[in-house]
């Protein structure tokens, strides 16, 4: 049990940079379970937002009752917080109240560290004394070790350990522990979510759907600032990049405000696409731009590339087919005071490339002088379809090619389930362009979307023989 508890203390889960709090399975619950017999166990490891149960150990088999959930909450679909109340016996040290701070400082490795539980409680029989609650994993059999006894001796405190009845309530459990106790045994428990302003966005599995309202309420209870919890009910619409969703808990208000890379955006989460996991990628691309550069954002959404680029003094042409995204793009440009620096369009991506983009490039590229620093960038962030749009660049312009340095750089996003995703997206891009990109492109892994599914960014300068159609003599 000691070895098992030590390993449990080392386990920590890192959620995918959402507002979900970091969690760890506190060793104290394992020993507390010896006295209550019914503390729900939690062994989960988070990897890329998927939770996995830890493999069974010899200690698990020796103490099967240690991980039995509370019989009153298993299968619960309507949250009853009172059902989680219980009292367990823990070790405590009785000290004079004026010595409490000294004891906490001297025995900080032995004091209970469970968030939400008081480490110091009043003694109902003695107003001048307090009970310091100790970690039952470290104070085995209610007996202090030699080092702790020496510390207390120096403080003139009698080293006798008392048994204290500690009441645990719903508030003392973390979301994973609650859901682990409620859902059927052996089924995956996912408490990770994406946070978009005041909204928590879940992607529940089929076996979790009967408990979806309880899950939503628990997520809202355990994460300050979350006032609405939603679950995606179908896949993303490939045309407008939004999806249907169900409100599981809280207010039915899906208009929210988010902040990304120190820029504020407002949006209706039910009508436009927004993914907080892409903030690093947005920042990476904007970092490549220089003041005076020109950015064409083909699938702009509400402006996470366009607006920071405009604030960096780039000239921006931003487009989105979704009327709602276009409306929020205009709104956010005004919100961030860049509405005069961004030309916004509500067009199909092909029409945007063949219209405003071709017109601007035809006008600007012939005027570029040798050594001029202005660069042209084309961002195509529609991973499901963007590669298929690359054929638009074939002979998009007519005339003599500009200098190689002036050729536009494309950042094309795509998904791949291939064993070699970089090669896969490059080959698909080459098929659309009708030329080889060998030695002329780079691939950046953006994120893992699902098991065996990657999101990548392919960057390349459009080859002159692809971009230009030379006039007949």
C-alpha positions in Angstrom: 0.0 0.0 0.0 2.9 2.4 0.8 4.5 1.8 -2.6 1.1 2.2 -4.4 0.4 5.4 -2.6 3.9 6.8 -3.4 3.3 6.1 -7.1 -0.2 7.7 -6.9 1.3 10.9 -5.5 3.6 11.1 -8.5 0.7 10.8 -11.0 -0.5 14.1 -12.4 -2.8 14.9 -15.3 -2.1 17.8 -17.6 -5.2 19.0 -19.4 -4.9 20.3 -23.0 -4.2 24.0 -22.0 -7.8 24.5 -21.2 -9.1 26.1 -18.2 -9.7 22.6 -16.7 -7.6 22.4 -13.5 -4.6 20.1 -13.2 -5.5 17.1 -11.1 -3.7 14.4 -9.3 -4.9 11.4 -7.4 -4.1 12.2 -3.8 -2.6 9.4 -1.8 -4.6 10.3 1.2 -7.8 8.9 -0.3 -6.3 5.4 -0.6 -5.6 5.2 3.1 -8.8 7.0 4.0 -10.5 4.2 2.2 -9.2 1.7 4.8 -11.4 3.5 7.4 -14.4 4.3 5.2 -14.2 1.2 3.0 -16.0 3.0 0.2 -13.9 5.9 -1.1 -14.0 5.8 -4.8 -10.6 5.3 -6.3 -9.2 7.3 -9.3 -6.4 6.3 -11.4 -6.3 8.3 -14.7 -3.6 9.5 -16.9 -4.3 12.3 -19.4 -2.6 12.1 -22.7 -3.7 14.4 -25.5 -7.1 14.9 -23.7 -7.9 11.2 -23.5 -8.1 9.5 -20.2 -6.9 5.9 -19.7 -7.4 3.7 -16.6 -4.1 2.5 -15.1 -3.3 -1.2 -15.4 -4.3 -3.4 -12.5 -1.5 -4.0 -10.0 -0.9 -6.8 -7.4 -2.0 -4.3 -4.7 -5.3 -3.7 -6.5 -6.1 -7.4 -6.5 -5.1 -7.7 -2.8 -7.4 -4.8 -1.8 -10.3 -5.0 -4.3 -12.7 -3.2 -1.8 -10.3 -0.2 -1.8 -11.6 1.0 -5.2 -15.3 0.2 -4.8 -17.4 3.3 -5.5 -19.9 4.6 -3.1 -23.0 2.4 -3.7 -25.3 5.4 -3.4 -23.8 7.3 -6.3 -23.1 4.6 -8.8 -25.4 5.0 -11.8 -26.7 8.4 -10.6 -28.0 10.6 -13.6 -29.4 13.5 -11.6 -26.8 15.0 -9.4 -27.4 14.6 -5.6 -24.6 16.3 -3.8 -25.7 15.1 -0.4 -25.1 11.5 -1.4 -21.3 12.2 -1.4 -21.1 13.0 2.3 -19.1 10.6 4.5 -17.0 10.6 7.6 -13.5 9.0 7.8 -11.0 8.7 10.5 -7.7 10.5 10.0 -4.6 11.1 12.2 -4.4 14.5 13.9 -2.1 16.3 16.3 -3.5 18.4 19.2 -1.4 21.5 19.7 -1.9 24.9 21.4 -3.2 27.4 19.0 -0.2 29.7 19.4 2.1 26.8 18.1 0.0 25.9 15.1 2.1 28.0 12.6 5.3 26.5 13.9 4.0 22.9 13.6 2.7 23.6 10.0 6.1 24.9 9.1 8.1 22.1 10.8 5.9 19.2 9.7 4.8 20.5 6.2 5.7 17.2 4.6 3.4 15.3 7.0 0.4 17.6 7.1 -2.6 16.9 4.9 -2.3 18.7 1.6 -5.8 17.8 0.1 -7.2 20.9 -1.6 -10.5 22.0 -0.2 -9.9 20.5 3.2 -8.8 22.4 6.3 -5.4 21.4 7.7 -6.2 23.1 11.0 -9.6 22.6 12.8 -10.9 23.7 16.2 -11.0 21.4 19.2 -14.6 21.4 20.4 -13.5 20.5 23.9 -10.6 23.0 24.3 -10.8 26.6 22.9 -7.0 27.0 23.5 -6.1 24.1 21.3 -6.4 23.1 17.6 -6.1 19.9 15.7 -3.6 19.8 12.9 -4.7 17.2 10.4 -1.9 14.9 9.2 -1.5 12.9 6.0 -2.6 9.3 6.8 -0.4 8.0 4.1 2.7 9.4 5.9 1.5 8.8 9.5 1.0 5.1 9.3 -1.0 3.4 12.1 -1.4 6.7 13.8 2.2 6.7 14.9 4.7 9.5 14.3 8.2 8.7 12.9 11.4 9.4 14.7 12.0 12.7 12.8 8.5 14.0 13.5 8.9 13.2 17.2 12.2 15.0 17.4 10.6 18.1 15.8 7.7 18.1 18.3 10.1 17.6 21.2 11.9 20.8 20.2 8.6 22.6 20.3 7.6 21.1 23.6 4.6 19.3 22.1 3.5 15.9 23.2 3.8 13.6 20.2 0.6 11.7 20.7 -1.5 11.2 17.5 -5.3 11.5 17.9 -8.0 10.0 15.7 -10.1 12.7 14.1 -13.4 12.2 12.4 -13.1 14.1 9.1 -16.3 14.9 7.1 -16.0 14.7 3.3 -18.6 16.4 1.1 -19.2 16.8 -2.6 -17.1 20.0 -2.5 -14.0 18.0 -1.4 -14.0 15.7 -4.4 -12.6 16.6 -7.8 -14.6 16.2 -11.0 -12.7 13.1 -12.1 -13.4 11.4 -8.8 -17.1 12.2 -8.9 -17.5 11.0 -12.4 -15.4 7.9 -11.7 -17.8 7.0 -8.9 -20.9 7.7 -10.9 -20.3 6.1 -14.3 -20.4 2.3 -14.7 -17.3 0.5 -13.7 -14.6 0.0 -16.3 -16.0 2.8 -18.6 -13.8 5.7 -19.7 -14.2 8.9 -17.7 -13.4 12.1 -19.7 -13.4 15.3 -17.7 -11.3 17.3 -20.1 -13.0 20.1 -22.1 -12.3 23.1 -24.3 -13.0 26.5 -22.6 -14.4 29.3 -24.7 -15.0 32.2 -22.5 -17.7 31.2 -20.0 -18.5 28.0 -22.1 -17.1 24.5 -21.5 -17.2 22.4 -24.6 -17.3 18.6 -24.2 -17.1 15.8 -26.7 -18.9 13.0 -24.9 -18.8 9.4 -25.9 -22.0 7.3 -26.5 -21.7 5.5 -23.1 -21.5 8.9 -21.3 -24.6 10.4 -22.9 -27.1 9.0 -20.3 -25.0 11.0 -17.7 -24.5 14.1 -19.8 -26.5 16.5 -17.6 -24.8 15.3 -14.5 -21.4 15.6 -16.1 -22.2 19.1 -17.3 -23.3 20.1 -13.8 -20.1 18.7 -12.2 -17.9 20.4 -14.7 -19.7 23.7 -14.0 -19.5 23.2 -10.2 -15.7 22.4 -10.3 -14.5 25.2 -12.7 -15.1 28.8 -11.5 -16.2 31.1 -14.3 -17.9 28.3 -16.3 -21.6 29.2 -16.5 -22.6 27.1 -19.6 -21.6 23.5 -20.6 -22.3 22.2 -24.1 -21.8 18.9 -25.9 -21.1 18.6 -29.6 -23.9 16.5 -31.2 -22.5 16.0 -34.7 -19.4 16.5 -36.8 -18.3 19.9 -37.9 -20.1 21.1 -41.0 -17.5 21.3 -43.7 -19.1 24.3 -45.3 -19.4 26.7 -42.4 -17.2 24.9 -39.9 -19.7 24.9 -37.1 -21.7 22.1 -35.4 -24.9 21.5 -33.5 -24.6 21.3 -29.8 -26.7 20.6 -26.7 -26.6 22.7 -23.6 -26.0 20.3 -20.7 -25.9 22.7 -17.8 -26.1 26.4 -17.0 -27.4 29.3 -19.0 -28.4 29.0 -22.6 -26.0 31.8 -23.7 -23.5 30.9 -26.4 -22.4 34.5 -27.2 -19.1 34.8 -25.4 -15.8 36.7 -25.3 -12.4 35.1 -25.4 -8.8 36.4 -25.3 -6.1 34.9 -27.4 -2.5 36.2 -27.5 -3.6 39.4 -25.8 -6.4 40.1 -28.3 -10.1 40.0 -27.5 -12.7 38.3 -29.7 -16.4 38.1 -29.4 -18.4 35.3 -31.1 -21.5 33.1 -31.1 -20.0 29.7 -30.4 -23.0 27.9 -31.9 -22.7 29.6 -35.3 -18.9 30.1 -35.9 -15.8 28.0 -35.6 -13.5 28.6 -32.7 -10.8 26.3 -31.3 -8.7 27.5 -28.3 -6.2 24.8 -29.1 -5.0 26.7 -32.1 -3.8 29.8 -30.3 -0.1 28.7 -30.5 -0.4 28.2 -34.3 -2.1 31.5 -34.8 0.8 33.2 -32.9 3.4 31.2 -34.9 2.2 32.4 -38.3 1.7 36.0 -37.2 5.3 36.0 -35.8 6.5 35.2 -39.4 4.9 38.4 -40.7 6.6 41.8 -40.8 5.1 45.3 -40.9 4.2 46.2 -44.4 3.6 42.6 -45.5 0.4 41.6 -47.2 -1.8 38.8 -45.8 -4.6 37.0 -47.7 -6.6 35.0 -45.2 -8.8 32.7 -47.4 -10.8 31.0 -44.5 -10.5 33.8 -42.0 -13.2 32.8 -39.5 -13.7 35.6 -36.9 -10.1 36.9 -37.5 -7.5 35.0 -35.3 -4.9 35.5 -38.1 -6.2 38.6 -39.7 -6.6 40.9 -36.7 -3.2 40.3 -35.0 -1.6 40.7 -38.5 -3.4 44.0 -38.9 -2.2 45.1 -35.5 1.3 44.3 -36.7 0.8 46.9 -39.5 0.3 44.4 -42.2 -2.2 44.9 -45.1 -4.9 42.3 -44.7 -7.5 40.8 -47.0 -9.7 38.4 -45.0 -12.5 36.2 -46.3 -15.0 33.7 -45.0 -17.9 32.0 -46.7 -20.0 31.7 -43.5 -22.1 34.9 -43.2 -22.0 34.6 -39.4 -18.2 34.4 -39.4 -18.0 37.4 -41.7 -20.3 39.4 -39.4 -18.2 38.5 -36.3 -15.0 39.3 -38.3 -16.3 42.8 -39.0 -17.4 43.1 -35.4 -14.0 42.0 -34.0 -12.1 44.3 -36.4 -14.0 47.2 -34.9 -13.5 45.9 -31.4 -9.8 45.8 -31.9 -9.7 49.1 -33.9 -8.3 47.6 -37.1 -11.4 47.9 -39.2 -9.7 50.4 -41.5 -6.7 48.0 -42.0 -8.7 44.9 -42.9 -10.6 44.4 -46.2 -13.2 41.8 -45.4 -15.1 39.5 -47.9 -17.9 37.1 -47.7 -17.1 34.8 -50.6 -16.3 31.2 -51.5 -12.6 30.6 -51.1 -12.1 29.9 -54.8 -13.9 33.1 -55.8 -11.8 35.0 -53.3 -8.5 33.7 -54.7 -9.6 34.2 -58.3 -11.0 37.7 -57.5 -9.5 40.0 -54.9 -6.3 37.9 -54.4 -5.5 37.7 -58.2 -6.4 41.4 -58.6 -4.1 42.5 -55.8 -1.2 40.3 -56.8 -1.5 41.4 -60.5 -1.3 44.9 -59.3 1.4 44.6 -56.7 3.9 42.0 -57.9 5.0 43.8 -61.1 5.8 46.9 -59.0 8.1 45.0 -56.7 11.7 46.2 -57.0 14.7 44.1 -56.5 15.5 43.9 -52.8 12.1 45.2 -51.7 11.1 43.7 -48.4 7.3 43.4 -48.9 6.2 39.8 -48.7 2.9 38.2 -49.6 1.4 35.5 -47.4 -1.7 33.3 -48.1 -3.2 31.4 -45.2 -5.5 28.6 -46.0 -6.8 27.3 -42.6 -9.6 24.8 -43.6 -7.9 21.5 -42.8 -10.7 19.3 -44.2 -10.6 20.9 -47.7 -7.8 23.5 -48.1 -5.5 21.2 -50.1 -8.2 20.8 -52.7 -8.2 24.6 -53.3 -4.5 24.7 -54.3 -5.3 24.0 -58.0 -6.6 27.6 -58.1 -3.0 28.8 -58.2 -2.4 27.1 -61.5 -1.8 30.0 -64.0 -3.6 32.4 -61.6 -1.6 35.3 -63.0 -0.6 36.2 -66.6 2.6 37.8 -67.6 6.3 37.5 -66.8 7.1 36.1 -63.4 8.2 38.5 -60.6 11.5 38.0 -58.8 11.6 34.7 -56.9 11.7 36.6 -53.6 8.3 38.2 -54.4 6.4 34.9 -55.0 3.6 34.5 -52.4 4.1 32.0 -49.5 1.2 29.7 -48.8 0.4 28.2 -45.4 -2.0 25.3 -46.2 -3.5 23.3 -43.4 -4.7 19.7 -43.7 -5.6 16.5 -41.8 -3.8 13.2 -42.4 -4.3 9.7 -41.1 -1.3 8.4 -43.1 1.6 6.7 -41.4 3.8 9.4 -42.9 1.5 12.5 -42.6 4.1 15.0 -43.8 4.7 13.0 -47.1 1.0 12.5 -47.5 0.0 16.2 -47.3 2.9 17.1 -49.6 1.9 14.6 -52.2 -1.7 15.7 -52.1 -0.6 19.4 -52.5 1.7 18.4 -55.4 -1.2 16.7 -57.1 -3.4 19.8 -56.8 -0.6 22.2 -58.0 0.6 19.9 -60.8 4.3 20.2 -59.8 6.8 18.8 -57.3 7.5 20.6 -54.1 10.6 18.6 -53.3 13.1 20.8 -51.5 10.7 23.8 -51.8 8.4 23.2 -48.9 8.3 22.6 -45.1 5.8 20.8 -43.0 4.8 21.7 -39.4 2.9 19.4 -37.1 0.2 21.6 -35.5 -1.6 19.1 -33.3 -2.9 15.6 -32.9 -6.7 15.8 -33.6 -7.6 12.2 -32.8 -5.8 8.8 -32.6 -3.9 8.4 -35.9 -5.1 11.8 -37.2 -2.8 14.7 -37.4 -3.3 18.4 -38.3 -0.4 19.8 -40.3 0.7 23.1 -42.0 2.4 22.8 -45.3 4.4 26.0 -46.2 5.8 26.8 -49.6 6.4 29.6 -52.1 4.2 29.1 -55.2 6.5 28.1 -58.0 6.6 30.7 -60.8 5.8 28.1 -63.4 2.6 27.3 -61.5 1.5 30.8 -60.7 2.2 32.4 -64.0 0.8 31.8 -67.5 3.1 33.4 -69.9 1.4 35.3 -72.8 1.8 33.9 -76.3 4.5 35.8 -78.3 
